[in-house]
Amino acid sequence: MTTFDDFLKLDIRVGTIIDAKIFKKAKKPAYKLKVDFGKEIGIKQSSAQITEMYNIDDLIGKQVLAVVNFPPRQIADFMSEVLVLGTYSKQGVVLIKPDFLVENGDKLG
């Protein structure tokens, strides 16, 4: 069982998607995202299997939550640096996002 101390080890931050492209080499349909987490963390990239619910044009400017302290993970020829969070719902993955516009880099607490 996971403990509260385990949860506290996760660094979950708000970032704004600044670029999205189709990830052609991914085994499952996915996008390559660039997410701006502000000055402290900077711009990071992520592979996200969110194609069922989101078009590329809908993603630009959207704020999301992501785990920023996992080790990078290579997916095909792409290095995914953060894990963008979403729910596995009937209609597809739905991104987790703040209700209001907040600062990039704000920490989930």
Secondary structure as UniProt FT lines:
FT   HELIX           4..8
FT   STRAND          12..22
FT   TURN            24..25
FT   STRAND          31..36
FT   TURN            39..41
FT   STRAND          43..48
FT   TURN            51..53
FT   HELIX           56..59
FT   TURN            60..61
FT   STRAND          63..67
FT   STRAND          73..75
FT   TURN            76..77
FT   STRAND          78..80
FT   STRAND          83..84
FT   STRAND          86..89
FT   TURN            90..91
FT   STRAND          92..95
FT   TURN            104..105
//
